[in-house]
Amino acid sequence: MIQKTHMSQEEAVKFAATQWWVGKNAAEILDVQLFEDRLVMPFELYHEAVEEVLGRPVQTIELADPFLTVLQHEYITKMLNTPHDDMRMG
């Protein structure tokens, strides 16, 4: 479930320390990180997940405001137009 969150710095650090992304596929990672204001995982893994799910190269500048809103829209559109099982593989 996609939900925009606003963790404090302390909450984000604690959450990242759990390594919540381990064992998650790219779409599951984006469900959390793409809609979180603070980075709560290694940037490189986040960037790879975005590119995998969107199926295209993503420049790092796209992961920052104001471009991030465009990526969020692209991700939601892709999720709505892709069969659930196909998106969650992998």
PyMOL Python script that loads the backbone (N, CA, C, O; Angstrom):
from pymol import cmd

cmd.read_pdbstr("""\
ATOM      1  N   MET A   1       0.839  -1.182   0.000  1.00  0.00           N
ATOM      2  CA  MET A   1       0.000   0.000   0.000  1.00  0.00           C
ATOM      3  C   MET A   1       0.882   1.242   0.000  1.00  0.00           C
ATOM      4  O   MET A   1       1.812   1.352   0.798  1.00  0.00           O
ATOM      5  N   ILE A   2       0.590   2.154  -0.880  1.00  0.00           N
ATOM      6  CA  ILE A   2       1.366   3.378  -1.002  1.00  0.00           C
ATOM      7  C   ILE A   2       0.835   4.402  -0.025  1.00  0.00           C
ATOM      8  O   ILE A   2      -0.363   4.680   0.027  1.00  0.00           O
ATOM      9  N   GLN A   3       1.757   4.961   0.752  1.00  0.00           N
ATOM     10  CA  GLN A   3       1.353   5.976   1.719  1.00  0.00           C
ATOM     11  C   GLN A   3       2.495   6.955   1.909  1.00  0.00           C
ATOM     12  O   GLN A   3       3.614   6.559   2.233  1.00  0.00           O
ATOM     13  N   LYS A   4       2.214   8.226   1.707  1.00  0.00           N
ATOM     14  CA  LYS A   4       3.213   9.271   1.922  1.00  0.00           C
ATOM     15  C   LYS A   4       3.473   9.393   3.412  1.00  0.00           C
ATOM     16  O   LYS A   4       2.539   9.508   4.205  1.00  0.00           O
ATOM     17  N   THR A   5       4.731   9.368   3.786  1.00  0.00           N
ATOM     18  CA  THR A   5       5.077   9.480   5.201  1.00  0.00           C
ATOM     19  C   THR A   5       6.021  10.653   5.422  1.00  0.00           C
ATOM     20  O   THR A   5       6.665  11.143   4.495  1.00  0.00           O
ATOM     21  N   HIS A   6       6.082  11.075   6.639  1.00  0.00           N
ATOM     22  CA  HIS A   6       6.938  12.204   7.022  1.00  0.00           C
ATOM     23  C   HIS A   6       7.661  11.838   8.317  1.00  0.00           C
ATOM     24  O   HIS A   6       7.348  12.367   9.384  1.00  0.00           O
ATOM     25  N   MET A   7       8.624  10.937   8.213  1.00  0.00           N
ATOM     26  CA  MET A   7       9.381  10.534   9.398  1.00  0.00           C
ATOM     27  C   MET A   7      10.295  11.665   9.832  1.00  0.00           C
ATOM     28  O   MET A   7      10.785  12.446   9.017  1.00  0.00           O
ATOM     29  N   SER A   8      10.509  11.730  11.126  1.00  0.00           N
ATOM     30  CA  SER A   8      11.534  12.639  11.638  1.00  0.00           C
ATOM     31  C   SER A   8      12.888  12.039  11.285  1.00  0.00           C
ATOM     32  O   SER A   8      12.970  10.878  10.882  1.00  0.00           O
ATOM     33  N   GLN A   9      13.935  12.814  11.432  1.00  0.00           N
ATOM     34  CA  GLN A   9      15.277  12.288  11.161  1.00  0.00           C
ATOM     35  C   GLN A   9      15.560  11.093  12.065  1.00  0.00           C
ATOM     36  O   GLN A   9      16.097  10.083  11.610  1.00  0.00           O
ATOM     37  N   GLU A  10      15.208  11.203  13.322  1.00  0.00           N
ATOM     38  CA  GLU A  10      15.440  10.113  14.270  1.00  0.00           C
ATOM     39  C   GLU A  10      14.667   8.854  13.863  1.00  0.00           C
ATOM     40  O   GLU A  10      15.216   7.752  13.892  1.00  0.00           O
ATOM     41  N   GLU A  11      13.410   9.014  13.488  1.00  0.00           N
ATOM     42  CA  GLU A  11      12.607   7.871  13.052  1.00  0.00           C
ATOM     43  C   GLU A  11      13.192   7.231  11.795  1.00  0.00           C
ATOM     44  O   GLU A  11      13.237   6.006  11.686  1.00  0.00           O
ATOM     45  N   ALA A  12      13.638   8.054  10.849  1.00  0.00           N
ATOM     46  CA  ALA A  12      14.213   7.545   9.605  1.00  0.00           C
ATOM     47  C   ALA A  12      15.499   6.761   9.867  1.00  0.00           C
ATOM     48  O   ALA A  12      15.719   5.710   9.265  1.00  0.00           O
ATOM     49  N   VAL A  13      16.335   7.261  10.751  1.00  0.00           N
ATOM     50  CA  VAL A  13      17.576   6.563  11.091  1.00  0.00           C
ATOM     51  C   VAL A  13      17.270   5.213  11.736  1.00  0.00           C
ATOM     52  O   VAL A  13      17.885   4.204  11.391  1.00  0.00           O
ATOM     53  N   LYS A  14      16.327   5.194  12.665  1.00  0.00           N
ATOM     54  CA  LYS A  14      15.938   3.938  13.321  1.00  0.00           C
ATOM     55  C   LYS A  14      15.342   2.952  12.322  1.00  0.00           C
ATOM     56  O   LYS A  14      15.657   1.762  12.347  1.00  0.00           O
ATOM     57  N   PHE A  15      14.482   3.454  11.446  1.00  0.00           N
ATOM     58  CA  PHE A  15      13.858   2.591  10.449  1.00  0.00           C
ATOM     59  C   PHE A  15      14.904   2.021   9.499  1.00  0.00           C
ATOM     60  O   PHE A  15      14.865   0.831   9.188  1.00  0.00           O
ATOM     61  N   ALA A  16      15.838   2.846   9.034  1.00  0.00           N
ATOM     62  CA  ALA A  16      16.897   2.383   8.138  1.00  0.00           C
ATOM     63  C   ALA A  16      17.775   1.330   8.815  1.00  0.00           C
ATOM     64  O   ALA A  16      18.251   0.404   8.158  1.00  0.00           O
ATOM     65  N   ALA A  17      17.990   1.466  10.109  1.00  0.00           N
ATOM     66  CA  ALA A  17      18.816   0.505  10.853  1.00  0.00           C
ATOM     67  C   ALA A  17      18.208  -0.896  10.864  1.00  0.00           C
ATOM     68  O   ALA A  17      18.919  -1.875  11.088  1.00  0.00           O
ATOM     69  N   THR A  18      16.903  -1.000  10.624  1.00  0.00           N
ATOM     70  CA  THR A  18      16.258  -2.319  10.580  1.00  0.00           C
ATOM     71  C   THR A  18      16.535  -3.048   9.276  1.00  0.00           C
ATOM     72  O   THR A  18      16.241  -4.238   9.159  1.00  0.00           O
ATOM     73  N   GLN A  19      17.094  -2.353   8.299  1.00  0.00           N
ATOM     74  CA  GLN A  19      17.326  -2.893   6.960  1.00  0.00           C
ATOM     75  C   GLN A  19      16.043  -3.498   6.389  1.00  0.00           C
ATOM     76  O   GLN A  19      16.040  -4.622   5.887  1.00  0.00           O
ATOM     77  N   TRP A  20      14.984  -2.754   6.475  1.00  0.00           N
ATOM     78  CA  TRP A  20      13.654  -3.191   6.062  1.00  0.00           C
ATOM     79  C   TRP A  20      13.594  -3.639   4.605  1.00  0.00           C
ATOM     80  O   TRP A  20      12.710  -4.418   4.251  1.00  0.00           O
ATOM     81  N   TRP A  21      14.493  -3.179   3.759  1.00  0.00           N
ATOM     82  CA  TRP A  21      14.487  -3.461   2.334  1.00  0.00           C
ATOM     83  C   TRP A  21      14.992  -4.858   1.999  1.00  0.00           C
ATOM     84  O   TRP A  21      14.740  -5.359   0.903  1.00  0.00           O
ATOM     85  N   VAL A  22      15.706  -5.495   2.933  1.00  0.00           N
ATOM     86  CA  VAL A  22      16.265  -6.829   2.676  1.00  0.00           C
ATOM     87  C   VAL A  22      15.120  -7.814   2.442  1.00  0.00           C
ATOM     88  O   VAL A  22      14.196  -7.911   3.249  1.00  0.00           O
ATOM     89  N   GLY A  23      15.193  -8.532   1.341  1.00  0.00           N
ATOM     90  CA  GLY A  23      14.166  -9.505   1.005  1.00  0.00           C
ATOM     91  C   GLY A  23      12.963  -8.922   0.281  1.00  0.00           C
ATOM     92  O   GLY A  23      12.032  -9.653  -0.056  1.00  0.00           O
ATOM     93  N   LYS A  24      12.968  -7.618   0.039  1.00  0.00           N
ATOM     94  CA  LYS A  24      11.857  -6.966  -0.659  1.00  0.00           C
ATOM     95  C   LYS A  24      12.182  -6.860  -2.150  1.00  0.00           C
ATOM     96  O   LYS A  24      13.344  -6.716  -2.531  1.00  0.00           O
ATOM     97  N   ASN A  25      11.161  -6.933  -2.977  1.00  0.00           N
ATOM     98  CA  ASN A  25      11.401  -6.716  -4.401  1.00  0.00           C
ATOM     99  C   ASN A  25      11.368  -5.213  -4.684  1.00  0.00           C
ATOM    100  O   ASN A  25      11.073  -4.407  -3.801  1.00  0.00           O
ATOM    101  N   ALA A  26      11.673  -4.858  -5.919  1.00  0.00           N
ATOM    102  CA  ALA A  26      11.796  -3.439  -6.276  1.00  0.00           C
ATOM    103  C   ALA A  26      10.503  -2.658  -6.041  1.00  0.00           C
ATOM    104  O   ALA A  26      10.543  -1.534  -5.540  1.00  0.00           O
ATOM    105  N   ALA A  27       9.366  -3.239  -6.397  1.00  0.00           N
ATOM    106  CA  ALA A  27       8.095  -2.532  -6.205  1.00  0.00           C
ATOM    107  C   ALA A  27       7.800  -2.324  -4.727  1.00  0.00           C
ATOM    108  O   ALA A  27       7.304  -1.265  -4.342  1.00  0.00           O
ATOM    109  N   GLU A  28       8.093  -3.303  -3.902  1.00  0.00           N
ATOM    110  CA  GLU A  28       7.878  -3.163  -2.459  1.00  0.00           C
ATOM    111  C   GLU A  28       8.772  -2.079  -1.878  1.00  0.00           C
ATOM    112  O   GLU A  28       8.362  -1.342  -0.981  1.00  0.00           O
ATOM    113  N   ILE A  29       9.985  -1.983  -2.388  1.00  0.00           N
ATOM    114  CA  ILE A  29      10.909  -0.933  -1.942  1.00  0.00           C
ATOM    115  C   ILE A  29      10.338   0.447  -2.295  1.00  0.00           C
ATOM    116  O   ILE A  29      10.356   1.367  -1.477  1.00  0.00           O
ATOM    117  N   LEU A  30       9.833   0.572  -3.525  1.00  0.00           N
ATOM    118  CA  LEU A  30       9.298   1.872  -3.935  1.00  0.00           C
ATOM    119  C   LEU A  30       8.036   2.239  -3.177  1.00  0.00           C
ATOM    120  O   LEU A  30       7.789   3.419  -2.924  1.00  0.00           O
ATOM    121  N   ASP A  31       7.235   1.254  -2.811  1.00  0.00           N
ATOM    122  CA  ASP A  31       6.032   1.544  -2.025  1.00  0.00           C
ATOM    123  C   ASP A  31       6.378   2.323  -0.763  1.00  0.00           C
ATOM    124  O   ASP A  31       5.578   3.122  -0.276  1.00  0.00           O
ATOM    125  N   VAL A  32       7.563   2.085  -0.243  1.00  0.00           N
ATOM    126  CA  VAL A  32       8.004   2.769   0.977  1.00  0.00           C
ATOM    127  C   VAL A  32       8.845   3.998   0.638  1.00  0.00           C
ATOM    128  O   VAL A  32       8.475   5.121   0.980  1.00  0.00           O
ATOM    129  N   GLN A  33       9.976   3.783  -0.036  1.00  0.00           N
ATOM    130  CA  GLN A  33      10.948   4.869  -0.188  1.00  0.00           C
ATOM    131  C   GLN A  33      10.507   5.978  -1.123  1.00  0.00           C
ATOM    132  O   GLN A  33      10.802   7.144  -0.862  1.00  0.00           O
ATOM    133  N   LEU A  34       9.816   5.657  -2.198  1.00  0.00           N
ATOM    134  CA  LEU A  34       9.434   6.693  -3.157  1.00  0.00           C
ATOM    135  C   LEU A  34       8.483   7.717  -2.549  1.00  0.00           C
ATOM    136  O   LEU A  34       8.374   8.842  -3.038  1.00  0.00           O
ATOM    137  N   PHE A  35       7.801   7.322  -1.486  1.00  0.00           N
ATOM    138  CA  PHE A  35       6.814   8.219  -0.877  1.00  0.00           C
ATOM    139  C   PHE A  35       7.223   8.675   0.524  1.00  0.00           C
ATOM    140  O   PHE A  35       6.410   9.227   1.266  1.00  0.00           O
ATOM    141  N   GLU A  36       8.469   8.445   0.876  1.00  0.00           N
ATOM    142  CA  GLU A  36       9.017   8.897   2.155  1.00  0.00           C
ATOM    143  C   GLU A  36       9.902  10.113   1.890  1.00  0.00           C
ATOM    144  O   GLU A  36      10.727  10.095   0.976  1.00  0.00           O
ATOM    145  N   ASP A  37       9.734  11.155   2.677  1.00  0.00           N
ATOM    146  CA  ASP A  37      10.520  12.378   2.481  1.00  0.00           C
ATOM    147  C   ASP A  37      12.011  12.188   2.745  1.00  0.00           C
ATOM    148  O   ASP A  37      12.839  12.856   2.125  1.00  0.00           O
ATOM    149  N   ARG A  38      12.354  11.294   3.648  1.00  0.00           N
ATOM    150  CA  ARG A  38      13.758  11.078   4.010  1.00  0.00           C
ATOM    151  C   ARG A  38      14.240   9.744   3.448  1.00  0.00           C
ATOM    152  O   ARG A  38      13.464   8.798   3.319  1.00  0.00           O
ATOM    153  N   LEU A  39      15.518   9.679   3.116  1.00  0.00           N
ATOM    154  CA  LEU A  39      16.107   8.439   2.629  1.00  0.00           C
ATOM    155  C   LEU A  39      16.214   7.456   3.785  1.00  0.00           C
ATOM    156  O   LEU A  39      16.834   7.753   4.806  1.00  0.00           O
ATOM    157  N   VAL A  40      15.607   6.284   3.622  1.00  0.00           N
ATOM    158  CA  VAL A  40      15.603   5.287   4.701  1.00  0.00           C
ATOM    159  C   VAL A  40      16.215   3.966   4.235  1.00  0.00           C
ATOM    160  O   VAL A  40      15.869   2.896   4.735  1.00  0.00           O
ATOM    161  N   MET A  41      17.128   4.063   3.270  1.00  0.00           N
ATOM    162  CA  MET A  41      17.822   2.886   2.747  1.00  0.00           C
ATOM    163  C   MET A  41      19.033   3.376   1.961  1.00  0.00           C
ATOM    164  O   MET A  41      19.153   4.574   1.706  1.00  0.00           O
ATOM    165  N   PRO A  42      19.935   2.472   1.570  1.00  0.00           N
ATOM    166  CA  PRO A  42      21.070   2.904   0.744  1.00  0.00           C
ATOM    167  C   PRO A  42      20.579   3.485  -0.589  1.00  0.00           C
ATOM    168  O   PRO A  42      19.744   2.892  -1.271  1.00  0.00           O
ATOM    169  N   PHE A  43      21.109   4.634  -0.933  1.00  0.00           N
ATOM    170  CA  PHE A  43      20.670   5.330  -2.141  1.00  0.00           C
ATOM    171  C   PHE A  43      20.819   4.461  -3.385  1.00  0.00           C
ATOM    172  O   PHE A  43      19.931   4.447  -4.237  1.00  0.00           O
ATOM    173  N   GLU A  44      21.924   3.741  -3.499  1.00  0.00           N
ATOM    174  CA  GLU A  44      22.183   2.941  -4.694  1.00  0.00           C
ATOM    175  C   GLU A  44      21.087   1.900  -4.906  1.00  0.00           C
ATOM    176  O   GLU A  44      20.648   1.685  -6.036  1.00  0.00           O
ATOM    177  N   LEU A  45      20.646   1.259  -3.835  1.00  0.00           N
ATOM    178  CA  LEU A  45      19.583   0.253  -3.942  1.00  0.00           C
ATOM    179  C   LEU A  45      18.252   0.900  -4.328  1.00  0.00           C
ATOM    180  O   LEU A  45      17.486   0.339  -5.111  1.00  0.00           O
ATOM    181  N   TYR A  46      17.990   2.057  -3.786  1.00  0.00           N
ATOM    182  CA  TYR A  46      16.782   2.814  -4.127  1.00  0.00           C
ATOM    183  C   TYR A  46      16.787   3.163  -5.613  1.00  0.00           C
ATOM    184  O   TYR A  46      15.794   2.951  -6.309  1.00  0.00           O
ATOM    185  N   HIS A  47      17.895   3.693  -6.091  1.00  0.00           N
ATOM    186  CA  HIS A  47      18.027   4.082  -7.489  1.00  0.00           C
ATOM    187  C   HIS A  47      17.821   2.878  -8.403  1.00  0.00           C
ATOM    188  O   HIS A  47      17.115   2.975  -9.407  1.00  0.00           O
ATOM    189  N   GLU A  48      18.432   1.749  -8.064  1.00  0.00           N
ATOM    190  CA  GLU A  48      18.262   0.522  -8.851  1.00  0.00           C
ATOM    191  C   GLU A  48      16.804   0.073  -8.873  1.00  0.00           C
ATOM    192  O   GLU A  48      16.301  -0.350  -9.914  1.00  0.00           O
ATOM    193  N   ALA A  49      16.132   0.162  -7.745  1.00  0.00           N
ATOM    194  CA  ALA A  49      14.728  -0.249  -7.665  1.00  0.00           C
ATOM    195  C   ALA A  49      13.849   0.628  -8.561  1.00  0.00           C
ATOM    196  O   ALA A  49      12.957   0.120  -9.240  1.00  0.00           O
ATOM    197  N   VAL A  50      14.096   1.931  -8.564  1.00  0.00           N
ATOM    198  CA  VAL A  50      13.323   2.842  -9.407  1.00  0.00           C
ATOM    199  C   VAL A  50      13.506   2.475 -10.875  1.00  0.00           C
ATOM    200  O   VAL A  50      12.532   2.384 -11.623  1.00  0.00           O
ATOM    201  N   GLU A  51      14.747   2.266 -11.284  1.00  0.00           N
ATOM    202  CA  GLU A  51      15.010   1.929 -12.680  1.00  0.00           C
ATOM    203  C   GLU A  51      14.389   0.586 -13.057  1.00  0.00           C
ATOM    204  O   GLU A  51      13.857   0.438 -14.157  1.00  0.00           O
ATOM    205  N   GLU A  52      14.453  -0.390 -12.157  1.00  0.00           N
ATOM    206  CA  GLU A  52      13.877  -1.703 -12.439  1.00  0.00           C
ATOM    207  C   GLU A  52      12.364  -1.619 -12.624  1.00  0.00           C
ATOM    208  O   GLU A  52      11.823  -2.174 -13.580  1.00  0.00           O
ATOM    209  N   VAL A  53      11.698  -0.944 -11.734  1.00  0.00           N
ATOM    210  CA  VAL A  53      10.236  -0.868 -11.801  1.00  0.00           C
ATOM    211  C   VAL A  53       9.772  -0.027 -12.992  1.00  0.00           C
ATOM    212  O   VAL A  53       8.831  -0.407 -13.689  1.00  0.00           O
ATOM    213  N   LEU A  54      10.415   1.092 -13.223  1.00  0.00           N
ATOM    214  CA  LEU A  54       9.988   1.960 -14.322  1.00  0.00           C
ATOM    215  C   LEU A  54      10.465   1.463 -15.675  1.00  0.00           C
ATOM    216  O   LEU A  54       9.946   1.878 -16.712  1.00  0.00           O
ATOM    217  N   GLY A  55      11.456   0.570 -15.669  1.00  0.00           N
ATOM    218  CA  GLY A  55      11.936  -0.011 -16.915  1.00  0.00           C
ATOM    219  C   GLY A  55      12.692   0.965 -17.795  1.00  0.00           C
ATOM    220  O   GLY A  55      12.676   0.857 -19.021  1.00  0.00           O
ATOM    221  N   ARG A  56      13.352   1.913 -17.159  1.00  0.00           N
ATOM    222  CA  ARG A  56      14.118   2.908 -17.914  1.00  0.00           C
ATOM    223  C   ARG A  56      15.224   3.471 -17.031  1.00  0.00           C
ATOM    224  O   ARG A  56      15.148   3.384 -15.806  1.00  0.00           O
ATOM    225  N   PRO A  57      16.258   4.053 -17.656  1.00  0.00           N
ATOM    226  CA  PRO A  57      17.272   4.734 -16.863  1.00  0.00           C
ATOM    227  C   PRO A  57      16.659   5.945 -16.166  1.00  0.00           C
ATOM    228  O   PRO A  57      15.830   6.651 -16.740  1.00  0.00           O
ATOM    229  N   VAL A  58      17.070   6.173 -14.943  1.00  0.00           N
ATOM    230  CA  VAL A  58      16.574   7.310 -14.163  1.00  0.00           C
ATOM    231  C   VAL A  58      17.778   8.115 -13.692  1.00  0.00           C
ATOM    232  O   VAL A  58      18.655   7.591 -13.006  1.00  0.00           O
ATOM    233  N   GLN A  59      17.815   9.385 -14.063  1.00  0.00           N
ATOM    234  CA  GLN A  59      18.896  10.250 -13.614  1.00  0.00           C
ATOM    235  C   GLN A  59      18.692  10.573 -12.140  1.00  0.00           C
ATOM    236  O   GLN A  59      17.557  10.696 -11.681  1.00  0.00           O
ATOM    237  N   THR A  60      19.774  10.711 -11.407  1.00  0.00           N
ATOM    238  CA  THR A  60      19.661  10.968  -9.976  1.00  0.00           C
ATOM    239  C   THR A  60      18.888  12.251  -9.675  1.00  0.00           C
ATOM    240  O   THR A  60      18.230  12.342  -8.639  1.00  0.00           O
ATOM    241  N   ILE A  61      18.956  13.233 -10.554  1.00  0.00           N
ATOM    242  CA  ILE A  61      18.217  14.478 -10.315  1.00  0.00           C
ATOM    243  C   ILE A  61      16.706  14.223 -10.291  1.00  0.00           C
ATOM    244  O   ILE A  61      15.965  14.987  -9.673  1.00  0.00           O
ATOM    245  N   GLU A  62      16.246  13.168 -10.950  1.00  0.00           N
ATOM    246  CA  GLU A  62      14.815  12.843 -10.956  1.00  0.00           C
ATOM    247  C   GLU A  62      14.331  12.380  -9.584  1.00  0.00           C
ATOM    248  O   GLU A  62      13.129  12.364  -9.320  1.00  0.00           O
ATOM    249  N   LEU A  63      15.257  12.008  -8.721  1.00  0.00           N
ATOM    250  CA  LEU A  63      14.901  11.519  -7.394  1.00  0.00           C
ATOM    251  C   LEU A  63      14.804  12.643  -6.369  1.00  0.00           C
ATOM    252  O   LEU A  63      14.648  12.390  -5.174  1.00  0.00           O
ATOM    253  N   ALA A  64      14.898  13.875  -6.838  1.00  0.00           N
ATOM    254  CA  ALA A  64      14.807  15.042  -5.949  1.00  0.00           C
ATOM    255  C   ALA A  64      13.625  15.912  -6.371  1.00  0.00           C
ATOM    256  O   ALA A  64      13.185  15.870  -7.520  1.00  0.00           O
ATOM    257  N   ASP A  65      13.125  16.694  -5.433  1.00  0.00           N
ATOM    258  CA  ASP A  65      12.062  17.639  -5.764  1.00  0.00           C
ATOM    259  C   ASP A  65      12.602  18.641  -6.770  1.00  0.00           C
ATOM    260  O   ASP A  65      13.782  18.982  -6.689  1.00  0.00           O
ATOM    261  N   PRO A  66      11.819  19.125  -7.701  1.00  0.00           N
ATOM    262  CA  PRO A  66      10.404  18.871  -7.960  1.00  0.00           C
ATOM    263  C   PRO A  66      10.163  17.669  -8.866  1.00  0.00           C
ATOM    264  O   PRO A  66       9.013  17.306  -9.110  1.00  0.00           O
ATOM    265  N   PHE A  67      11.233  17.042  -9.370  1.00  0.00           N
ATOM    266  CA  PHE A  67      11.100  15.931 -10.302  1.00  0.00           C
ATOM    267  C   PHE A  67      10.497  14.684  -9.655  1.00  0.00           C
ATOM    268  O   PHE A  67       9.897  13.855 -10.339  1.00  0.00           O
ATOM    269  N   LEU A  68      10.654  14.554  -8.353  1.00  0.00           N
ATOM    270  CA  LEU A  68      10.170  13.378  -7.646  1.00  0.00           C
ATOM    271  C   LEU A  68       8.666  13.185  -7.825  1.00  0.00           C
ATOM    272  O   LEU A  68       8.196  12.052  -7.928  1.00  0.00           O
ATOM    273  N   THR A  69       7.924  14.259  -7.863  1.00  0.00           N
ATOM    274  CA  THR A  69       6.471  14.162  -8.057  1.00  0.00           C
ATOM    275  C   THR A  69       6.155  13.500  -9.395  1.00  0.00           C
ATOM    276  O   THR A  69       5.196  12.734  -9.489  1.00  0.00           O
ATOM    277  N   VAL A  70       6.935  13.779 -10.418  1.00  0.00           N
ATOM    278  CA  VAL A  70       6.744  13.160 -11.728  1.00  0.00           C
ATOM    279  C   VAL A  70       7.013  11.663 -11.629  1.00  0.00           C
ATOM    280  O   VAL A  70       6.254  10.862 -12.173  1.00  0.00           O
ATOM    281  N   LEU A  71       8.084  11.278 -10.943  1.00  0.00           N
ATOM    282  CA  LEU A  71       8.382   9.849 -10.754  1.00  0.00           C
ATOM    283  C   LEU A  71       7.277   9.150  -9.975  1.00  0.00           C
ATOM    284  O   LEU A  71       6.891   8.031 -10.315  1.00  0.00           O
ATOM    285  N   GLN A  72       6.771   9.789  -8.951  1.00  0.00           N
ATOM    286  CA  GLN A  72       5.688   9.199  -8.169  1.00  0.00           C
ATOM    287  C   GLN A  72       4.468   8.970  -9.056  1.00  0.00           C
ATOM    288  O   GLN A  72       3.831   7.919  -8.979  1.00  0.00           O
ATOM    289  N   HIS A  73       4.146   9.933  -9.882  1.00  0.00           N
ATOM    290  CA  HIS A  73       3.012   9.796 -10.796  1.00  0.00           C
ATOM    291  C   HIS A  73       3.263   8.662 -11.791  1.00  0.00           C
ATOM    292  O   HIS A  73       2.374   7.850 -12.048  1.00  0.00           O
ATOM    293  N   GLU A  74       4.462   8.608 -12.344  1.00  0.00           N
ATOM    294  CA  GLU A  74       4.810   7.550 -13.298  1.00  0.00           C
ATOM    295  C   GLU A  74       4.697   6.170 -12.643  1.00  0.00           C
ATOM    296  O   GLU A  74       4.196   5.225 -13.251  1.00  0.00           O
ATOM    297  N   TYR A  75       5.164   6.066 -11.410  1.00  0.00           N
ATOM    298  CA  TYR A  75       5.092   4.800 -10.675  1.00  0.00           C
ATOM    299  C   TYR A  75       3.641   4.395 -10.415  1.00  0.00           C
ATOM    300  O   TYR A  75       3.268   3.248 -10.658  1.00  0.00           O
ATOM    301  N   ILE A  76       2.831   5.313  -9.929  1.00  0.00           N
ATOM    302  CA  ILE A  76       1.431   4.993  -9.640  1.00  0.00           C
ATOM    303  C   ILE A  76       0.707   4.588 -10.921  1.00  0.00           C
ATOM    304  O   ILE A  76      -0.057   3.624 -10.918  1.00  0.00           O
ATOM    305  N   THR A  77       0.937   5.307 -12.004  1.00  0.00           N
ATOM    306  CA  THR A  77       0.315   4.970 -13.282  1.00  0.00           C
ATOM    307  C   THR A  77       0.720   3.574 -13.727  1.00  0.00           C
ATOM    308  O   THR A  77      -0.114   2.793 -14.186  1.00  0.00           O
ATOM    309  N   LYS A  78       2.005   3.262 -13.589  1.00  0.00           N
ATOM    310  CA  LYS A  78       2.487   1.931 -13.975  1.00  0.00           C
ATOM    311  C   LYS A  78       1.845   0.856 -13.100  1.00  0.00           C
ATOM    312  O   LYS A  78       1.444  -0.194 -13.603  1.00  0.00           O
ATOM    313  N   MET A  79       1.748   1.108 -11.814  1.00  0.00           N
ATOM    314  CA  MET A  79       1.142   0.137 -10.901  1.00  0.00           C
ATOM    315  C   MET A  79      -0.324  -0.098 -11.257  1.00  0.00           C
ATOM    316  O   MET A  79      -0.795  -1.233 -11.186  1.00  0.00           O
ATOM    317  N   LEU A  80      -1.041   0.933 -11.632  1.00  0.00           N
ATOM    318  CA  LEU A  80      -2.457   0.806 -11.970  1.00  0.00           C
ATOM    319  C   LEU A  80      -2.680   0.092 -13.303  1.00  0.00           C
ATOM    320  O   LEU A  80      -3.733  -0.507 -13.521  1.00  0.00           O
ATOM    321  N   ASN A  81      -1.694   0.157 -14.189  1.00  0.00           N
ATOM    322  CA  ASN A  81      -1.832  -0.414 -15.524  1.00  0.00           C
ATOM    323  C   ASN A  81      -1.100  -1.735 -15.723  1.00  0.00           C
ATOM    324  O   ASN A  81      -1.069  -2.257 -16.837  1.00  0.00           O
ATOM    325  N   THR A  82      -0.511  -2.284 -14.663  1.00  0.00           N
ATOM    326  CA  THR A  82       0.223  -3.535 -14.743  1.00  0.00           C
ATOM    327  C   THR A  82      -0.460  -4.558 -13.850  1.00  0.00           C
ATOM    328  O   THR A  82      -0.798  -4.257 -12.705  1.00  0.00           O
ATOM    329  N   PRO A  83      -0.666  -5.774 -14.368  1.00  0.00           N
ATOM    330  CA  PRO A  83      -1.247  -6.806 -13.493  1.00  0.00           C
ATOM    331  C   PRO A  83      -0.419  -6.953 -12.233  1.00  0.00           C
ATOM    332  O   PRO A  83       0.811  -6.961 -12.282  1.00  0.00           O
ATOM    333  N   HIS A  84      -1.097  -7.070 -11.110  1.00  0.00           N
ATOM    334  CA  HIS A  84      -0.456  -7.124  -9.796  1.00  0.00           C
ATOM    335  C   HIS A  84       0.675  -8.148  -9.737  1.00  0.00           C
ATOM    336  O   HIS A  84       1.762  -7.822  -9.259  1.00  0.00           O
ATOM    337  N   ASP A  85       0.456  -9.355 -10.198  1.00  0.00           N
ATOM    338  CA  ASP A  85       1.472 -10.403 -10.103  1.00  0.00           C
ATOM    339  C   ASP A  85       2.706 -10.086 -10.915  1.00  0.00           C
ATOM    340  O   ASP A  85       3.818 -10.399 -10.489  1.00  0.00           O
ATOM    341  N   ASP A  86       2.537  -9.460 -12.098  1.00  0.00           N
ATOM    342  CA  ASP A  86       3.680  -9.104 -12.916  1.00  0.00           C
ATOM    343  C   ASP A  86       4.560  -8.066 -12.231  1.00  0.00           C
ATOM    344  O   ASP A  86       5.785  -8.141 -12.333  1.00  0.00           O
ATOM    345  N   MET A  87       3.968  -7.106 -11.540  1.00  0.00           N
ATOM    346  CA  MET A  87       4.714  -6.029 -10.918  1.00  0.00           C
ATOM    347  C   MET A  87       5.464  -6.502  -9.679  1.00  0.00           C
ATOM    348  O   MET A  87       6.531  -5.971  -9.373  1.00  0.00           O
ATOM    349  N   ARG A  88       4.942  -7.467  -8.973  1.00  0.00           N
ATOM    350  CA  ARG A  88       5.538  -7.890  -7.714  1.00  0.00           C
ATOM    351  C   ARG A  88       6.554  -9.011  -7.863  1.00  0.00           C
ATOM    352  O   ARG A  88       7.122  -9.460  -6.867  1.00  0.00           O
ATOM    353  N   MET A  89       6.793  -9.469  -9.074  1.00  0.00           N
ATOM    354  CA  MET A  89       7.802 -10.502  -9.263  1.00  0.00           C
ATOM    355  C   MET A  89       9.161  -9.850  -9.112  1.00  0.00           C
ATOM    356  O   MET A  89       9.306  -8.703  -9.532  1.00  0.00           O
ATOM    357  N   GLY A  90      10.052 -10.423  -8.608  1.00  0.00           N
ATOM    358  CA  GLY A  90      11.249  -9.950  -8.539  1.00  0.00           C
ATOM    359  C   GLY A  90      12.334  -9.298  -8.285  1.00  0.00           C
ATOM    360  O   GLY A  90      13.384  -9.604  -8.849  1.00  0.00           O
TER     361      GLY A  90
END
""", "prot")
cmd.dss("prot")
cmd.show_as("cartoon", "prot")
cmd.util.cbc("prot")
cmd.orient("prot")
